[in-house]
Amino acid sequence: FVVSTFVIVEMANDGNEGLVYGLLTTAANLGSPFARALGNQVYRFFEPSLSDAGNYIEDSPAFRRTVFSSFLLSYGFAFLSLSTLYFLPRQKAEAQEWKQTWNKRPAYAVVTVAMLGVAFSYSMVVNFMSMFPATMCLEFAGGDGCN
């Protein structure tokens, strides 16, 4: 929390601190529901199914391999995300230099807000669909298909 507050202080200009705080906080908090929605759709392809409670009770070697594969995929994406650290400024001085010298275009704001809006909508639709019995069977919600 404290580190993100320091980032906001560096990124915000006078007068738009609230807007920058809201945008960065939204982007940070959107990661978890977005990952959960994406996970619902990706993990449905694993066999035996990770959604079937009976597989956890049976605890077969095939299901253990499936769980292991799901953990490998999850941690693989976590480590892959570390590759984005390259794009961050190295120190405070570099962050301030980038802020002063980089081009400022309204299109950047439009694309950022649009991407956050799409990610939010996608996350809410998939996560809500996976909660209700009538829609949780749909493939889009991560289910195996309704009969």
Secondary structure by P-SEA (a helix, b strand, c coil): caaaaaaaaaacccccaaaaaaaaaaaaaaaaaaaaaaaaaaacccccccccaaaaaaccaaaaaaaaaaaaaaaaaaaaaacccccccccaaaaaaaaacccccaaaaaaaaaaaaaaaaaaaaaaaaaacccccccccccccccc
